[in-house]
Amino acid sequence: MKTQLQQFWNDEDGATAIEYGLIAGLIAVAIIAALTALGADLRAMFEKVSTSVKAGTEGTTKSGG
């Protein structure tokens, strides 16, 4: 029984897979956080551009040219 318990304790099969899974999970969380922050910045930039374009086109008239 003691040898079986010791073998179980020293058996590291699957530990590497779990470690890789944890690393992949942390990388995924970091990517999601970065994309969320980048998405908010992009939205603010496009809203600013949209506002500028609207302000620049107000008061213009079409000519029959």
C-alpha positions as CSV (number, residue, x, y, z in Angstrom):
1,M,0.0,0.0,0.0
2,K,2.8,2.4,0.9
3,T,4.6,1.7,-2.4
4,Q,1.4,2.3,-4.4
5,L,0.8,5.6,-2.6
6,Q,4.4,6.6,-3.2
7,Q,4.1,5.7,-6.9
8,F,0.8,7.7,-7.1
9,W,2.5,10.7,-5.4
10,N,5.5,10.6,-7.8
11,D,3.5,10.0,-10.9
12,E,3.5,13.2,-13.0
13,D,1.6,12.0,-16.0
14,G,-1.0,14.6,-16.9
15,A,0.7,17.3,-14.9
16,T,2.2,18.8,-18.0
17,A,-1.1,18.8,-19.8
18,I,-2.7,20.7,-16.8
19,E,0.1,23.2,-16.8
20,Y,-0.2,23.8,-20.5
21,G,-4.0,24.2,-20.0
22,L,-3.5,26.8,-17.3
23,I,-1.0,28.7,-19.4
24,A,-3.3,28.7,-22.4
25,G,-6.1,29.9,-20.1
26,L,-4.0,32.8,-18.8
27,I,-3.0,33.8,-22.3
28,A,-6.6,33.8,-23.4
29,V,-7.6,36.0,-20.5
30,A,-4.7,38.4,-21.4
31,I,-5.8,38.5,-25.1
32,I,-9.4,39.2,-24.2
33,A,-8.4,42.0,-21.8
34,A,-6.2,43.6,-24.5
35,L,-8.8,43.4,-27.1
36,T,-11.4,44.8,-24.8
37,A,-9.2,47.8,-24.0
38,L,-8.3,48.2,-27.7
39,G,-11.9,48.0,-28.7
40,A,-12.9,50.8,-26.4
41,D,-10.1,53.0,-27.8
42,L,-11.1,52.2,-31.4
43,R,-14.7,53.0,-30.7
44,A,-13.8,56.4,-29.2
45,M,-11.6,57.2,-32.2
46,F,-14.3,56.4,-34.7
47,E,-16.8,58.4,-32.8
48,K,-14.4,61.4,-32.9
49,V,-13.9,60.9,-36.6
50,S,-17.6,60.6,-37.2
51,T,-18.3,63.8,-35.2
52,S,-15.6,65.7,-37.2
53,V,-16.9,64.5,-40.5
54,K,-20.5,65.5,-39.6
55,A,-19.3,69.0,-38.4
56,G,-17.3,69.4,-41.6
57,T,-20.2,68.6,-43.9
58,E,-22.8,70.7,-42.2
59,G,-23.7,73.8,-44.1
60,T,-22.4,72.6,-47.4
61,T,-24.7,72.7,-50.4
62,K,-24.9,70.7,-53.5
63,S,-24.3,72.6,-56.7
64,G,-25.8,71.7,-60.0
65,G,-22.3,71.9,-61.6
